[in-house]
Amino acid sequence: MEKRIDKINYYLDIAKVVASRSTCLRKKSGAVIVNNDEIIATRL
């Protein structure tokens, strides 16, 4: 049985996926805004 990842790494993984969709070739960055364990927004 697989272990669940902790919340911090879960949100970091989401930020990595968001960054991978960035249109900027030089700097791929992504952000996730979380409030009370609820994702409020993502940003490229």
N, C-alpha and C positions, 0 to 999 in steps of 0.2 A: 504494500500500500504506500502511495506517495504521501510525503509530508506536505502540509500546506505551508506556503511561504508567508513570512510575516508582512504586516501591512506596509511597512516602509519600503521593502523590496518590491512589493506589488505595485506601489505608486511609482517607484523608480523605473520599473519595467514598462509601465504605461508611458512615462516621459520619454523613454528610449524609442518606443514605437512612434510617438508623436514626432520626435526629432527626425526619425527616418523618413518622414513625409515632407520634410522641409524642402523648399525650392532653392534655397541658397546653397551653392556648391561649396563655398568656403567654410561656413560655420553652421554645422547642423546642431541646433539646440531645440529643446522642447521643455515645456513646463506643465505641471499639473497643479491646480489650486484645489485644496481639500479643506473642507470645514466639517467637523464632527463626523469624520469617516465617510463623507459624501463628496464625490468629485463635483466641483462647482464649474470648472472650466479647464480647457487645455489650450496651450498656446504654442505655435511654431516659433 
